[in-house]
Amino acid sequence: MKHDTNNPLLQPIHGVSLEDYAAAASNMANGMSDEQVCKKLGIELPVWDEANQLWIKRMQQDTSFVVMSLYGQYFGQAHLHPKLGKQTNHQSNEDYLTRISTDEKFYYELCGARQAAYEAGLDGAKWIEDNYGISLGDFQSVAMKWMGNMINMLPYQQQKQKEYAKKFAEENGGNIADDIEF
């Protein structure tokens, strides 16, 4: 996304750029602590805390939505960040993460599986992490890439959701509400 580098809303806060902030948020969604972020960025915790609060305020003040748009872009590309990219704490199944980033149908299949898991009384995000090694934070980062085509992929996602619902029902001896009579 092209943007005006002189835009005051995009200037770093205490040395923390919007790209740093978004990459930090992505890593924190994947289990990295504030302290680890500070160490990677070379800043103290009080500096991070204030920068965090001020970036949120800037997003709220930005009527052009440039800050939020760039934040989304940077969040989705956190793995490319020079200091915060490619963290070892969530790289166990890199092939699946790469696949959902490059294979739109696989991404929407997992969306359907996640929803079916929730409807079966399971934690859908945990099911994906347990079976594919993809954390919720990584999954949501990829979602930014594919959300523009959601309307076209919804029938496919719903088809996969039905398939997984049947699978979960078979594994669990029926659906969660099968024993409820009205």
C-alpha positions as CSV (number, residue, x, y, z in Angstrom):
1,M,0.0,0.0,0.0
2,K,1.4,3.4,-1.0
3,H,1.4,6.0,1.7
4,D,2.7,9.4,2.5
5,T,5.9,8.9,4.6
6,N,5.5,12.4,5.9
7,N,2.1,11.7,7.4
8,P,2.5,12.5,11.1
9,L,0.3,9.6,12.1
10,L,2.8,7.2,10.6
11,Q,5.9,8.6,12.4
12,P,7.5,6.2,14.9
13,I,6.5,6.6,18.6
14,H,9.6,6.5,20.9
15,G,11.4,4.6,18.1
16,V,8.6,2.1,17.6
17,S,7.4,2.2,13.9
18,L,4.0,1.1,12.9
19,E,5.7,-1.9,11.3
20,D,7.4,-2.8,14.6
21,Y,4.1,-2.4,16.4
22,A,2.2,-4.6,14.1
23,A,4.9,-7.3,14.0
24,A,5.0,-7.2,17.8
25,A,1.2,-7.6,18.0
26,S,1.4,-10.6,15.7
27,N,4.1,-12.2,17.7
28,M,2.2,-11.5,21.0
29,A,-0.9,-13.2,19.5
30,N,1.4,-16.2,19.0
31,G,2.6,-16.3,22.6
32,M,5.5,-13.9,22.7
33,S,5.6,-11.8,25.9
34,D,5.9,-8.0,26.3
35,E,9.4,-8.6,27.7
36,Q,10.5,-10.7,24.7
37,V,9.2,-8.0,22.3
38,C,11.1,-5.3,24.2
39,K,14.3,-7.4,24.1
40,K,13.9,-8.0,20.3
41,L,13.2,-4.3,19.7
42,G,15.9,-3.1,22.1
43,I,13.6,-1.0,24.2
44,E,12.4,-0.9,27.8
45,L,9.0,-2.1,28.9
46,P,7.7,1.4,29.9
47,V,8.6,2.7,26.4
48,W,6.7,-0.2,24.8
49,D,3.7,0.3,27.1
50,E,3.4,4.0,26.1
51,A,4.1,3.3,22.4
52,N,1.4,0.6,22.5
53,Q,-1.2,3.0,24.0
54,L,-0.2,5.8,21.5
55,W,-0.5,3.6,18.4
56,I,-4.0,2.6,19.5
57,K,-4.9,6.3,19.9
58,R,-3.5,7.1,16.4
59,M,-5.6,4.4,14.9
60,Q,-8.7,5.8,16.6
61,Q,-7.8,9.3,15.4
62,D,-7.1,8.4,11.8
63,T,-10.2,9.2,9.8
64,S,-8.5,8.2,6.5
65,F,-7.9,4.6,7.8
66,V,-4.3,4.7,6.5
67,V,-2.8,3.7,9.8
68,M,-5.2,0.8,10.3
69,S,-4.8,-0.4,6.7
70,L,-1.0,-0.4,7.0
71,Y,-1.2,-2.0,10.4
72,G,-3.2,-4.9,8.8
73,Q,-0.7,-5.2,6.0
74,Y,2.3,-5.2,8.5
75,F,0.5,-7.6,10.8
76,G,0.0,-10.1,8.0
77,Q,3.7,-9.8,7.0
78,A,5.1,-10.0,10.5
79,H,7.2,-13.0,9.6
80,L,9.2,-10.7,7.3
81,H,10.1,-8.2,10.1
82,P,13.9,-7.8,10.5
83,K,13.8,-8.1,14.3
84,L,10.6,-9.9,15.1
85,G,10.1,-12.2,12.0
86,K,10.4,-16.0,11.9
87,Q,10.1,-16.6,15.7
88,T,10.9,-20.2,16.8
89,N,8.0,-20.4,19.2
90,H,5.4,-21.0,16.5
91,Q,7.2,-22.5,13.6
92,S,6.7,-26.3,14.2
93,N,4.5,-26.9,11.1
94,E,5.8,-24.2,8.7
95,D,4.7,-26.3,5.7
96,Y,1.0,-25.9,6.8
97,L,1.4,-22.2,7.5
98,T,3.0,-21.8,4.0
99,R,0.1,-23.8,2.5
100,I,-2.7,-21.7,4.0
101,S,-0.7,-18.6,2.8
102,T,-0.6,-19.9,-0.8
103,D,-3.5,-22.3,-1.1
104,E,-6.8,-20.4,-0.8
105,K,-8.9,-23.5,-0.8
106,F,-6.9,-25.0,2.0
107,Y,-7.3,-21.9,4.0
108,Y,-11.1,-21.9,3.6
109,E,-11.2,-25.7,4.3
110,L,-9.6,-25.0,7.7
111,C,-12.1,-22.1,8.2
112,G,-14.9,-24.6,7.7
113,A,-13.2,-27.2,10.0
114,R,-12.7,-24.6,12.7
115,Q,-16.4,-23.6,12.6
116,A,-17.5,-27.2,12.6
117,A,-15.3,-27.9,15.6
118,Y,-16.9,-25.0,17.5
119,E,-20.3,-26.3,16.6
120,A,-19.3,-29.7,17.9
121,G,-18.3,-28.2,21.2
122,L,-14.6,-28.2,20.5
123,D,-12.2,-25.3,20.5
124,G,-11.8,-24.8,16.8
125,A,-8.6,-22.7,17.0
126,K,-7.0,-25.3,19.3
127,W,-8.1,-28.1,17.0
128,I,-6.3,-26.4,14.1
129,E,-3.2,-25.8,16.2
130,D,-3.2,-29.4,17.5
131,N,-3.7,-30.9,14.0
132,Y,-1.8,-28.5,11.8
133,G,0.5,-26.5,14.2
134,I,-1.0,-23.2,13.1
135,S,-1.6,-20.8,15.9
136,L,-4.7,-18.5,16.0
137,G,-2.4,-15.5,15.5
138,D,-0.8,-17.0,12.4
139,F,-4.2,-18.1,11.1
140,Q,-5.6,-14.6,11.5
141,S,-2.6,-13.1,9.8
142,V,-3.3,-15.2,6.7
143,A,-7.0,-14.2,6.9
144,M,-6.0,-10.7,6.0
145,K,-4.8,-12.0,2.6
146,W,-7.9,-14.1,1.7
147,M,-10.7,-12.0,3.2
148,G,-11.2,-10.0,-0.1
149,N,-12.5,-13.2,-1.8
150,M,-14.6,-14.5,1.0
151,I,-17.9,-14.0,-0.8
152,N,-16.8,-16.3,-3.6
153,M,-15.3,-18.9,-1.3
154,L,-18.2,-19.1,1.2
155,P,-20.0,-22.0,-0.6
156,Y,-16.7,-24.0,-0.5
157,Q,-16.2,-23.2,3.2
158,Q,-19.7,-24.2,4.0
159,Q,-19.3,-27.5,2.1
160,K,-16.1,-28.3,4.1
161,Q,-17.8,-27.2,7.3
162,K,-20.5,-29.9,6.6
163,E,-17.9,-32.5,5.9
164,Y,-16.0,-31.8,9.1
165,A,-19.3,-31.6,11.1
166,K,-20.0,-35.1,10.0
167,K,-16.5,-36.2,10.9
168,F,-16.6,-34.6,14.4
169,A,-20.1,-36.1,15.0
170,E,-18.8,-39.6,14.1
171,E,-15.8,-39.2,16.3
172,N,-17.8,-37.9,19.3
173,G,-20.8,-40.2,19.0
174,G,-23.2,-37.6,17.6
175,N,-23.7,-33.9,17.6
176,I,-23.5,-31.9,20.8
177,A,-27.3,-31.3,20.9
178,D,-28.5,-34.7,19.6
179,D,-29.9,-35.6,23.1
180,I,-32.0,-32.5,23.5
181,E,-35.7,-32.8,22.7
182,F,-38.0,-29.9,22.2
